[in-house]
Amino acid sequence: MTESYIVPFGQGEAEYVEKRSRFIGHVWPIDSEEEARRRIEETRKRHYDARHNCWCYLLREGNVMRYSDDGEPQGTAGQPMLNVFVREEVTNVCCVVTRYFGGILLGAGGLTRAYGGTAKLALNEAGISRMRLWATLAVPCTYSLYERVKLLVEGEGGIISDTDFAADVVLTVLLPAEQTDALQAKLTDLSAGQIQLLVEEEAFRPGPREEAR
């Protein structure tokens, strides 16, 4: 099977309040440690008046995992945040949780729940996406088979990105590359061998947005 892994679909931000302390979580997809450090520094500057800007990031290449409690008791902020992404199997991600102290101590358990929970809320807002090898296909068919071809494409996890209605219909389809042969076999059965899909390109890219678990 083609190698795949999970990344954030986009940026996400969420807020959580516990005993008057305000936690603001940010999640970004990243490709390098330099990008992670830039996101962390940008957040520190934006929330310069906050008590803490705790952070973590994970990168697939080199299996990099870094985190900081930024002055919170050891093990109560950065590590619980990191654990969220390890548990969700999300990589190439940076997360910063900013805390505005509300005057009431939360204790180690309260801090752990607040930082981890805020990171998870921000990830929920960002969504996730599976990086894998996708094929761009041209799928020609007659008008009479159009609806059934659409169902076959969707059944194999394909996404119809464009449709050209001319003498026949030509669908432009994004499909996980490992499903190409299976789709062709079903199209062959459907059309008695008349439909031949054409692979126009293969590229490693993120798939559609999914919800984090």
N, C-alpha and C positions, 0 to 999 in steps of 0.2 A: 504494500500500500504506500502511496505517496506520503512522504513526511509532512506533518502539519503541526501547528502549535497555535495557542490562543493569545491574542493581544487585545488591548482596549480598542473599541471601534472609533472612539473620538475622545474629546475632553469631557470631563464631568466635574460638577461641583455640587456639594450638598452641605447642609448645616444641621447641627445637633446641639441642643441645649440641655445641660445637666446641672442642677443646683446653681443656676445663674452663670455657670461657665459656658461660654459659647465656643463651639468647635466648628471650624470651617474646613471641609475636606476638598482637595483638588486632585484629580487624576489626569494624567496625560500619556499618550503613546510616545515612546522615545526610541531612538536608534543607537544612542551612544551615551557614555558617561558624561561627556561634555554637555549634551543636551539636557541630561538630568540635572547637572549642577546649575545650568542656566535657569531652568524652571524653579529650582529651589531658591536661587538668589533673587529672581524676580518676585517670588512670593514673599520673601523676607522684606524686600523693599516696599512692597504693597502693604504688608501688614507689619510695618516697623514698630508700631505701638502695641503689638501683641506680646503676651508673656512668653509664649513658646511657638516655634515653627518646627514641628517634628516631621521627619521625612523618612522615606525609604525608596529604593528603586531596585529593579531586577532587569538584567539583560541576558538574553539567551546565549549570545556568543560569549564564551568564556565562563558561563554560569556565574555571572556577577550578581551578588546580593549585598546591598549596603543599607544601613539605617542609622538614624540618630534620634536620641531621646530629647536633645536640645534643652537640657536642664531639668527635665522631669525625672523622677526616681527611676533608676536603671531597670529596664525591662518592662516599663509600663506604657510605652508609646511606640517607638520605632519598631520593636519586635512584634507586638500585636498587629500593627499595620502590615508589616511584611508577611505575617502569617496569613492574612486575608488573601493575598495574591498567590501565595504558595498553595493554599487550600483550593483556590479557584483555578489553579494551573494557568495563571495569566503571567506572561512575561513581556519584556520590552515595555515596561511601565514605570512611571514615576508618580509618587503620591506625597503630598504635603498636607498635614493637618495642623491648622493654626488654632491656638487656644487663647481666648481672652478670659482671663481668670475672673471668676465671679465672687471671690471672697470666701467661699466655702470649700474646705478640703474634701476631696473625693475618695481618698485612700487608694491603695494600689489596685484593688479589684475594680473600683469605679473608673480609675484612669484607663486601665486595660480595656474595659468594655467600651468606654467612650472613644478612645482612639481607634480601636479596631472596628467598632460600629460605624464611626464616621467615614473611615476608609471604605468600608463596604457600601455605604450609602452613595459615596462619590463614584465608586465603580459601577453601581447600578445605574447611575445617571449617564455614565460614559457608554455603557453597553460593552459587549465583547464581540470579537470577530475571529474566525479561524483562518490563519494564514496557510495557504496550500497552493499547489499548482492548479491553475485554472486554464481551461481551453476555451478559446473563442471560436465558435462554430457557425457556419452558414448551413441552415437546414431548409432545403426547398421542399415544398409540398403543394398538392392541389388544394383548391378551396374546399373540396368535399372532405379532405382529411385534416384540415387545419385545426379544428377543435380537439381532435384525438391526438394529433401531434403535440399540441400544447400540453395536454395532460401527461403524455409520456415524458416530455422534457421536465416538467415539474416533478414528476414521480422519481426522476433520477437526481433530483437536487439542482436542476438547472434554472437559470434566470434568463428570461427573454428580455433582452435590452433594446431590441428594435424589430420592427416588422415591416417588410416592403410588400405592398399589395400591387402586383402587376399582372401579367398573364397568369403566373402562378404566385404563390405566397413564398417569400423567403424570410425565415426567422433568423435573427442574429441572437445566438445563445451563449451565455457564460455557463460553463459546466465544470465541476471538479474533474480534472483530467483523467482520473482513474475510472470514471463512469462513461467515458466516450464509447468504448466497445459495447458496453451493455446497452447504451442508447441506440447505437447503430443496429444491434441485433433486433431490438424491439421495433425500430422503424422498418427494418427489412421484412419482419413478419407482418406488420400493419399494411405495408404497401406492395406486398408480393415482390420485393426486391427493387422497387422503382425509386425509393428515396435513398440517396447517398449523401450523407453529411460531409462537409468540407471543413477540416481543421485549418483555421486562418492564423492562429497564434496560440502559443502556450506561454504563460507567465506566472510567476509566484506572486500572489496578491491576496489581500484580505477579502473575505467573503462578506455576505450581508450582516447587518447588525443582529445580534442575538442578545437575549437577556442573560445577565449573570445568574448563577444558580442561587 
